[in-house]
Amino acid sequence: MVDKSSCLYRTVSKMVNSVWNEPARKAKIHTRRFCPRWLHGPKECWARYRYLLLSRFQSVKSVGTSPRFETGGKLVSVSLPSRGRPQGLLHAVSSLITRCDDPKSIEILLRLDDDDAESQKAVECMNLVFGDTVKIHAITGPRGGGYRDFHIFVEELCAVARGDFLLLFNDDAVMDTERWDIKFSYFRNEFCVLRLDSSQNCYDNPFPAVHRKVHQVIGHFSKHAYCDAWMERISRKARILRSCHVRVTHKQKYENLDATAKGALSEFTFLSDQRNSTEYKNLLHIDLAKVKGYLDRHGVQLQRIESAS
């Protein structure tokens, strides 16, 4: 238990209120529901609270010291490579469009195989339905190495993206949160990677939303087919991972796999072994050094924050 009359309690409460009410955040968050409950909770809650406090301090510093980022004209560019799942693709795209506040602020970018006729027909149907509100762009190309070239497919979409955030999405996922684009707009001028809450409750970030500036600093989205795990490691170690409280349901169930999922799972063992290789770790370290170098040049002292934690 923490004594409310103690100097520590009053100091920490004052700091948290000032951080969460920072005008640069522009987020309508009530701080009263965070501080008392977490301070009186178990040790795990206090550790979570301390991590949140430190990450918010870094958030305010990066907003205040970094130059205003150039926008690409859209708020979110959804990158969605797909193959052999026309029905899942329809559900995923429709959930993104119908549950956003301003459909004209987002764009849907699809990467399809040139021999996937059913998915291409599904894109034509979606353009007929949503053509007046949002344009759905589809890039077709050869299958190549399949799932092993997933990061190459994502990079093809990022090359034509105009959004401030590059959201990696799946054709077996559905957006659950209403007006999700508004929550993205709170972080529009912040050098960060957004974490979306997934129904899988996994440690990794299955649906990362990477700020355009982060992508420009690194030079690519990922050097490995596991794009989500790649960006998760970089954002966590660089302390630029932010939770936007947007929930996504990942509908894929391993006991009822379709042909596309079975083909992907057959390559998981090979790709997982690659993540333990020296080459993978060296490439990851290079990208992490790029992000930390950018943050250091703009006044964010990562070493000071890490030592405080």
Secondary structure by P-SEA (a helix, b strand, c coil): ccccccaaaaaaaaaaaaaaacccccccccccccccccccccaaaaaaaaaaaaaaaaaaaaaacccbbbbccccbbbbbbbcccaaaaaaaaaaaaaaccccccbbbbbbbcccaaaaaaaaaaaaaaccccbbbbbbbbcccccccaaaaaaaaaaaacccccbbbbbccccccccaaaaaaaaaccccbbbbbbbcccccccccccccaaaaaaacccccccaaaaaaaaaaaaacccccccbbbbbccccccccaaaaaaaaaaaaaaaaaacaaaaaaaaaaaaaaaaaaaaacccaaaaaaac
